[in-house]
Amino acid sequence: MIYTIPYVILILFFGILAFIHASAEDEQKKTVTSMVSVTVFFIFFGFRGYLSTDWTSYVAYFDKCKVDDIVEYSLTNGSFEPGFIVLNLICKNIFGTFQSLVVATTAINLFLLLRFFKDRIDNIPLGLILFIVFEGLIMSINLMRNTIAILIFVNALTYISQRRPIPYFLLCALAMTFHLTAVLYFPMYFILKIKINKWGYLAIFIVLNAIFIFNIPIVLKLITSLGLVGELTETKIESYTEIMDESTKLSIGYLERLITGGLVFCYFDKLKELREENTIFINSLIIVFFFVLGFSEFHELSRRLATLFTYSYWILWADMIRCFSIDNNRKLYVAFLSLYCIMRVMGTSNNILMDYDNVLFGSKSYEERLYIFNRNTD
């Protein structure tokens, strides 16, 4: 539990700022709360020590990166994408330290996130809470390449509403230079603008929950029925599947998805009244449910794919506060949101690899962190 304390304090601090921001009638006070939250976020993540797991591969690459890597890049050699290589080279040649790469990626992510929030979330501290809680903590610490790609893409969403395919596809292409999973965003120009009614949404949600509850391996059956894999490959795929017990099904995460899905159904029309663009975010939420519930047999794959569309939570959970016409219902929702945010952050950060330190205030050396990493990973 001790490892969770800094992260819980961060969420509580942002929660206080979000309450002050929501209660303030003075625009200057709102500006101050936004600036304070952004500064704290940047210091907390930009000057973090060696946290979680992926830093080992990123440090190793930073030390050996060279210009030739851009030319030699291919899907088969397992190297990083060209955009990320360029960012490594810039930081290495100007500053020479891996910490400069951490600061640079945090600054880029924060800029892209705030640009995405503009005209969508007025309460910046609340927006940062939702980002951190819904995958943003791991995105900001572990997924250095993925996060930049995701945040480039979310800034392309506005071009779907504006029916401007050229800038949309250009941003998707730019996102691919940081992580190849961004290739999944290309068809989203046509998918995310599809309009469905609340009953169509409910039908999809019920079917996906049935697949999850009854452990229906639709993905594996589809792959094998189409003859896309041989016997050996099928055996390997099955080795990666997971049969979940009842305790896993009835986890806090699953209950949250039930509540989120139910609330979106109840306030489906209201959400669309708040902003026309919520069609995109509701469709994105359906995709999250599709991967988490429909691909549950591949736990790690489903989690990674769902992360690509988790941005829907950042907007819809914030908009939901504005949907409640009864004040007591709004307070109950905020109480649930607050409790869940704390519990989720605690669950994400409760391990020794997330033991927080900051280079500005003293942090463990590379050797110390590597020793802890080797002792606590397979």
KARA-V120899 format. One record per residue. N is the residue number from 0. PHI is phi in whole degrees, 0 to 359 (none if undefined). NEAR is the number of other C-alpha atoms within 12 Angstrom. D_CENTER is the distance of its C-alpha to the mean C-alpha in Angstrom with 1 decimal. Layout:
n:N phi:PHI near:NEAR d_center:D_CENTER
n:N phi:PHI near:NEAR d_center:D_CENTER
This chain:
n:0 phi:none near:18 d_center:23.2
n:1 phi:297 near:18 d_center:24.2
n:2 phi:290 near:23 d_center:21.1
n:3 phi:278 near:27 d_center:19.0
n:4 phi:304 near:24 d_center:21.3
n:5 phi:300 near:25 d_center:19.9
n:6 phi:288 near:36 d_center:16.4
n:7 phi:294 near:32 d_center:18.1
n:8 phi:299 near:22 d_center:20.4
n:9 phi:300 near:33 d_center:17.7
n:10 phi:295 near:38 d_center:16.2
n:11 phi:296 near:26 d_center:19.9
n:12 phi:296 near:25 d_center:20.8
n:13 phi:295 near:37 d_center:18.2
n:14 phi:297 near:33 d_center:19.4
n:15 phi:297 near:23 d_center:22.9
n:16 phi:297 near:32 d_center:22.1
n:17 phi:295 near:35 d_center:20.4
n:18 phi:294 near:23 d_center:23.6
n:19 phi:298 near:27 d_center:25.9
n:20 phi:298 near:30 d_center:24.2
n:21 phi:292 near:26 d_center:24.5
n:22 phi:274 near:15 d_center:28.1
n:23 phi:286 near:18 d_center:29.2
n:24 phi:261 near:11 d_center:31.6
n:25 phi:272 near:13 d_center:32.0
n:26 phi:297 near:16 d_center:29.7
n:27 phi:294 near:13 d_center:30.4
n:28 phi:294 near:20 d_center:29.0
n:29 phi:295 near:25 d_center:25.8
n:30 phi:297 near:23 d_center:25.6
n:31 phi:296 near:21 d_center:26.3
n:32 phi:298 near:32 d_center:23.5
n:33 phi:294 near:34 d_center:21.0
n:34 phi:295 near:23 d_center:22.4
n:35 phi:296 near:24 d_center:22.5
n:36 phi:296 near:34 d_center:18.9
n:37 phi:295 near:32 d_center:17.8
n:38 phi:296 near:23 d_center:20.4
n:39 phi:296 near:25 d_center:19.4
n:40 phi:302 near:37 d_center:15.7
n:41 phi:296 near:28 d_center:17.1
n:42 phi:293 near:25 d_center:19.6
n:43 phi:297 near:33 d_center:17.5
n:44 phi:265 near:41 d_center:15.0
n:45 phi:287 near:33 d_center:17.2
n:46 phi:243 near:32 d_center:20.1
n:47 phi:294 near:36 d_center:18.6
n:48 phi:276 near:37 d_center:20.6
n:49 phi:276 near:38 d_center:19.9
n:50 phi:254 near:42 d_center:17.2
n:51 phi:63 near:36 d_center:15.8
n:52 phi:237 near:29 d_center:16.7
n:53 phi:291 near:25 d_center:15.7
n:54 phi:300 near:31 d_center:17.7
n:55 phi:298 near:27 d_center:20.9
n:56 phi:288 near:24 d_center:20.4
n:57 phi:289 near:30 d_center:19.3
n:58 phi:295 near:27 d_center:22.3
n:59 phi:300 near:18 d_center:24.6
n:60 phi:288 near:25 d_center:23.7
n:61 phi:304 near:33 d_center:24.0
n:62 phi:291 near:21 d_center:27.5
n:63 phi:242 near:20 d_center:28.7
n:64 phi:297 near:31 d_center:27.0
n:65 phi:212 near:25 d_center:29.6
n:66 phi:300 near:21 d_center:30.1
n:67 phi:300 near:15 d_center:31.4
n:68 phi:300 near:24 d_center:28.0
n:69 phi:293 near:22 d_center:27.1
n:70 phi:290 near:15 d_center:30.2
n:71 phi:275 near:18 d_center:30.0
n:72 phi:299 near:22 d_center:26.4
n:73 phi:205 near:16 d_center:26.3
n:74 phi:292 near:13 d_center:24.2
n:75 phi:268 near:9 d_center:26.7
n:76 phi:268 near:11 d_center:26.9
n:77 phi:71 near:13 d_center:23.4
n:78 phi:276 near:29 d_center:23.0
n:79 phi:283 near:34 d_center:20.0
n:80 phi:287 near:36 d_center:19.6
n:81 phi:303 near:30 d_center:22.0
n:82 phi:299 near:30 d_center:19.9
n:83 phi:289 near:38 d_center:18.5
n:84 phi:298 near:33 d_center:22.1
n:85 phi:300 near:26 d_center:23.4
n:86 phi:298 near:34 d_center:21.1
n:87 phi:300 near:40 d_center:22.3
n:88 phi:295 near:29 d_center:25.9
n:89 phi:298 near:23 d_center:25.8
n:90 phi:294 near:25 d_center:24.7
n:91 phi:293 near:26 d_center:27.1
n:92 phi:281 near:20 d_center:30.0
n:93 phi:270 near:14 d_center:29.7
n:94 phi:250 near:18 d_center:28.6
n:95 phi:82 near:18 d_center:29.0
n:96 phi:237 near:21 d_center:26.5
n:97 phi:297 near:36 d_center:23.2
n:98 phi:300 near:30 d_center:22.3
n:99 phi:296 near:27 d_center:22.7
n:100 phi:292 near:36 d_center:20.0
n:101 phi:298 near:39 d_center:17.6
n:102 phi:297 near:31 d_center:18.9
n:103 phi:296 near:31 d_center:18.7
n:104 phi:294 near:38 d_center:15.1
n:105 phi:295 near:37 d_center:14.2
n:106 phi:297 near:27 d_center:16.6
n:107 phi:297 near:27 d_center:15.3
n:108 phi:299 near:38 d_center:11.6
n:109 phi:294 near:36 d_center:13.2
n:110 phi:299 near:22 d_center:15.6
n:111 phi:294 near:24 d_center:13.3
n:112 phi:294 near:38 d_center:11.2
n:113 phi:294 near:30 d_center:14.6
n:114 phi:295 near:24 d_center:16.0
n:115 phi:292 near:30 d_center:13.5
n:116 phi:291 near:31 d_center:14.4
n:117 phi:304 near:18 d_center:18.0
n:118 phi:69 near:16 d_center:20.0
n:119 phi:241 near:31 d_center:17.2
n:120 phi:232 near:33 d_center:16.7
n:121 phi:281 near:26 d_center:19.8
n:122 phi:275 near:40 d_center:19.0
n:123 phi:299 near:41 d_center:16.8
n:124 phi:303 near:40 d_center:16.8
n:125 phi:295 near:42 d_center:15.5
n:126 phi:300 near:42 d_center:12.7
n:127 phi:292 near:47 d_center:11.8
n:128 phi:299 near:43 d_center:12.1
n:129 phi:297 near:38 d_center:9.8
n:130 phi:298 near:40 d_center:7.0
n:131 phi:298 near:38 d_center:8.1
n:132 phi:292 near:39 d_center:8.6
n:133 phi:265 near:39 d_center:5.8
n:134 phi:75 near:36 d_center:3.7
n:135 phi:295 near:40 d_center:4.8
n:136 phi:296 near:37 d_center:7.9
n:137 phi:291 near:33 d_center:7.5
n:138 phi:300 near:35 d_center:5.8
n:139 phi:285 near:41 d_center:8.8
n:140 phi:256 near:39 d_center:11.2
n:141 phi:257 near:30 d_center:11.0
n:142 phi:267 near:33 d_center:9.2
n:143 phi:298 near:42 d_center:11.5
n:144 phi:283 near:42 d_center:12.2
n:145 phi:303 near:38 d_center:9.1
n:146 phi:296 near:42 d_center:7.3
n:147 phi:299 near:43 d_center:10.6
n:148 phi:298 near:40 d_center:10.9
n:149 phi:297 near:47 d_center:7.9
n:150 phi:286 near:44 d_center:9.1
n:151 phi:294 near:39 d_center:12.6
n:152 phi:297 near:43 d_center:12.1
n:153 phi:299 near:40 d_center:11.0
n:154 phi:281 near:34 d_center:14.2
n:155 phi:271 near:36 d_center:16.1
n:156 phi:300 near:41 d_center:15.6
n:157 phi:300 near:31 d_center:18.6
n:158 phi:284 near:26 d_center:20.8
n:159 phi:291 near:33 d_center:20.5
n:160 phi:297 near:23 d_center:22.1
n:161 phi:277 near:16 d_center:24.6
n:162 phi:55 near:17 d_center:25.4
n:163 phi:238 near:17 d_center:25.2
n:164 phi:294 near:21 d_center:24.3
n:165 phi:298 near:16 d_center:25.3
n:166 phi:296 near:22 d_center:22.9
n:167 phi:298 near:29 d_center:20.1
n:168 phi:291 near:29 d_center:21.0
n:169 phi:295 near:23 d_center:21.7
n:170 phi:292 near:32 d_center:18.2
n:171 phi:297 near:35 d_center:16.8
n:172 phi:296 near:28 d_center:19.4
n:173 phi:297 near:31 d_center:18.4
n:174 phi:299 near:36 d_center:14.8
n:175 phi:295 near:31 d_center:16.5
n:176 phi:287 near:33 d_center:18.4
n:177 phi:252 near:34 d_center:15.3
n:178 phi:203 near:33 d_center:13.9
n:179 phi:293 near:30 d_center:16.0
n:180 phi:298 near:29 d_center:13.3
n:181 phi:296 near:36 d_center:13.3
n:182 phi:299 near:26 d_center:16.7
n:183 phi:292 near:25 d_center:15.2
n:184 phi:281 near:37 d_center:14.6
n:185 phi:301 near:28 d_center:18.4
n:186 phi:289 near:17 d_center:19.7
n:187 phi:294 near:29 d_center:17.2
n:188 phi:300 near:33 d_center:19.7
n:189 phi:266 near:22 d_center:22.0
n:190 phi:277 near:22 d_center:19.9
n:191 phi:290 near:31 d_center:17.8
n:192 phi:265 near:25 d_center:21.0
n:193 phi:294 near:23 d_center:22.9
n:194 phi:263 near:22 d_center:24.3
n:195 phi:238 near:23 d_center:24.7
n:196 phi:270 near:20 d_center:26.4
n:197 phi:296 near:26 d_center:25.4
n:198 phi:283 near:17 d_center:27.6
n:199 phi:296 near:18 d_center:26.0
n:200 phi:301 near:32 d_center:22.6
n:201 phi:297 near:25 d_center:24.1
n:202 phi:299 near:18 d_center:25.8
n:203 phi:298 near:25 d_center:22.7
n:204 phi:298 near:35 d_center:21.0
n:205 phi:294 near:24 d_center:24.2
n:206 phi:298 near:21 d_center:24.5
n:207 phi:295 near:31 d_center:21.0
n:208 phi:293 near:31 d_center:21.7
n:209 phi:295 near:21 d_center:25.2
n:210 phi:301 near:25 d_center:23.9
n:211 phi:291 near:37 d_center:21.7
n:212 phi:296 near:26 d_center:24.5
n:213 phi:265 near:20 d_center:27.2
n:214 phi:53 near:26 d_center:25.5
n:215 phi:275 near:25 d_center:26.4
n:216 phi:280 near:28 d_center:25.4
n:217 phi:295 near:25 d_center:25.2
n:218 phi:293 near:28 d_center:23.4
n:219 phi:297 near:29 d_center:25.8
n:220 phi:294 near:18 d_center:28.8
n:221 phi:295 near:15 d_center:27.8
n:222 phi:298 near:18 d_center:27.5
n:223 phi:287 near:20 d_center:30.8
n:224 phi:293 near:14 d_center:32.7
n:225 phi:278 near:11 d_center:32.0
n:226 phi:70 near:13 d_center:33.5
n:227 phi:279 near:16 d_center:30.5
n:228 phi:226 near:18 d_center:31.0
n:229 phi:270 near:14 d_center:34.1
n:230 phi:297 near:14 d_center:35.1
n:231 phi:294 near:12 d_center:33.8
n:232 phi:296 near:16 d_center:30.4
n:233 phi:298 near:21 d_center:30.2
n:234 phi:297 near:14 d_center:31.1
n:235 phi:294 near:14 d_center:28.3
n:236 phi:297 near:23 d_center:25.7
n:237 phi:298 near:22 d_center:27.1
n:238 phi:292 near:15 d_center:26.8
n:239 phi:265 near:19 d_center:23.0
n:240 phi:279 near:24 d_center:23.0
n:241 phi:229 near:23 d_center:22.8
n:242 phi:264 near:22 d_center:25.0
n:243 phi:271 near:21 d_center:23.5
n:244 phi:277 near:14 d_center:26.0
n:245 phi:296 near:13 d_center:26.3
n:246 phi:294 near:13 d_center:24.7
n:247 phi:290 near:18 d_center:21.4
n:248 phi:298 near:26 d_center:21.6
n:249 phi:265 near:17 d_center:22.3
n:250 phi:285 near:17 d_center:19.5
n:251 phi:300 near:18 d_center:17.9
n:252 phi:299 near:26 d_center:14.7
n:253 phi:291 near:22 d_center:17.0
n:254 phi:299 near:18 d_center:19.0
n:255 phi:298 near:25 d_center:16.0
n:256 phi:294 near:32 d_center:15.3
n:257 phi:297 near:24 d_center:19.0
n:258 phi:294 near:21 d_center:19.2
n:259 phi:299 near:32 d_center:16.4
n:260 phi:299 near:36 d_center:18.0
n:261 phi:293 near:22 d_center:21.3
n:262 phi:294 near:29 d_center:20.7
n:263 phi:297 near:39 d_center:19.4
n:264 phi:296 near:30 d_center:22.6
n:265 phi:297 near:21 d_center:24.8
n:266 phi:248 near:29 d_center:23.6
n:267 phi:306 near:33 d_center:22.9
n:268 phi:291 near:24 d_center:25.7
n:269 phi:296 near:24 d_center:25.1
n:270 phi:299 near:30 d_center:21.5
n:271 phi:288 near:28 d_center:22.9
n:272 phi:289 near:16 d_center:25.7
n:273 phi:298 near:22 d_center:23.4
n:274 phi:202 near:24 d_center:22.1
n:275 phi:299 near:21 d_center:22.9
n:276 phi:294 near:29 d_center:19.5
n:277 phi:295 near:39 d_center:18.1
n:278 phi:303 near:35 d_center:19.4
n:279 phi:295 near:36 d_center:16.6
n:280 phi:286 near:40 d_center:13.9
n:281 phi:292 near:46 d_center:15.9
n:282 phi:297 near:38 d_center:16.2
n:283 phi:295 near:36 d_center:12.5
n:284 phi:295 near:36 d_center:12.4
n:285 phi:301 near:41 d_center:15.3
n:286 phi:294 near:36 d_center:13.5
n:287 phi:301 near:33 d_center:10.8
n:288 phi:299 near:42 d_center:14.1
n:289 phi:300 near:34 d_center:15.8
n:290 phi:286 near:33 d_center:13.8
n:291 phi:290 near:35 d_center:13.4
n:292 phi:268 near:41 d_center:17.0
n:293 phi:284 near:35 d_center:18.8
n:294 phi:255 near:36 d_center:17.6
n:295 phi:298 near:39 d_center:17.9
n:296 phi:293 near:32 d_center:20.8
n:297 phi:246 near:31 d_center:18.5
n:298 phi:302 near:25 d_center:16.1
n:299 phi:292 near:17 d_center:14.3
n:300 phi:298 near:23 d_center:14.2
n:301 phi:297 near:27 d_center:13.0
n:302 phi:294 near:27 d_center:10.0
n:303 phi:293 near:26 d_center:9.1
n:304 phi:291 near:31 d_center:10.0
n:305 phi:297 near:33 d_center:8.3
n:306 phi:302 near:37 d_center:4.8
n:307 phi:297 near:42 d_center:6.5
n:308 phi:237 near:43 d_center:7.3
n:309 phi:292 near:39 d_center:5.1
n:310 phi:306 near:44 d_center:6.3
n:311 phi:299 near:42 d_center:9.5
n:312 phi:297 near:41 d_center:9.2
n:313 phi:302 near:39 d_center:9.2
n:314 phi:273 near:43 d_center:12.4
n:315 phi:293 near:40 d_center:14.0
n:316 phi:293 near:44 d_center:14.0
n:317 phi:289 near:38 d_center:15.5
n:318 phi:293 near:36 d_center:17.9
n:319 phi:301 near:39 d_center:19.0
n:320 phi:302 near:32 d_center:20.8
n:321 phi:278 near:27 d_center:23.0
n:322 phi:276 near:27 d_center:23.9
n:323 phi:280 near:23 d_center:26.0
n:324 phi:274 near:14 d_center:29.6
n:325 phi:267 near:12 d_center:30.9
n:326 phi:299 near:13 d_center:30.2
n:327 phi:296 near:12 d_center:30.2
n:328 phi:295 near:17 d_center:27.6
n:329 phi:296 near:20 d_center:25.3
n:330 phi:295 near:18 d_center:26.0
n:331 phi:296 near:16 d_center:25.3
n:332 phi:296 near:26 d_center:21.9
n:333 phi:297 near:25 d_center:21.1
n:334 phi:296 near:16 d_center:22.5
n:335 phi:297 near:21 d_center:20.4
n:336 phi:301 near:30 d_center:17.2
n:337 phi:296 near:28 d_center:18.4
n:338 phi:296 near:21 d_center:19.4
n:339 phi:294 near:28 d_center:16.4
n:340 phi:300 near:37 d_center:14.1
n:341 phi:295 near:32 d_center:16.6
n:342 phi:296 near:27 d_center:16.9
n:343 phi:292 near:31 d_center:13.3
n:344 phi:296 near:36 d_center:13.1
n:345 phi:297 near:27 d_center:16.4
n:346 phi:295 near:27 d_center:15.5
n:347 phi:286 near:31 d_center:12.7
n:348 phi:256 near:30 d_center:15.0
n:349 phi:274 near:23 d_center:18.3
n:350 phi:204 near:23 d_center:19.6
n:351 phi:296 near:25 d_center:21.8
n:352 phi:291 near:34 d_center:19.4
n:353 phi:260 near:36 d_center:17.3
n:354 phi:300 near:29 d_center:20.7
n:355 phi:285 near:33 d_center:19.8
n:356 phi:213 near:29 d_center:22.2
n:357 phi:222 near:25 d_center:22.5
n:358 phi:295 near:24 d_center:24.8
n:359 phi:286 near:15 d_center:26.3
n:360 phi:240 near:13 d_center:27.6
n:361 phi:105 near:12 d_center:28.3
n:362 phi:221 near:20 d_center:26.2
n:363 phi:292 near:22 d_center:27.0
n:364 phi:287 near:17 d_center:28.2
n:365 phi:303 near:20 d_center:26.7
n:366 phi:296 near:13 d_center:29.4
n:367 phi:297 near:16 d_center:28.7
n:368 phi:293 near:26 d_center:25.0
n:369 phi:294 near:25 d_center:25.9
n:370 phi:298 near:17 d_center:28.4
n:371 phi:295 near:24 d_center:26.0
n:372 phi:299 near:25 d_center:23.5
n:373 phi:294 near:16 d_center:26.4
n:374 phi:283 near:12 d_center:27.7
n:375 phi:240 near:15 d_center:24.6
n:376 phi:230 near:15 d_center:23.2
n:377 phi:282 near:7 d_center:25.0
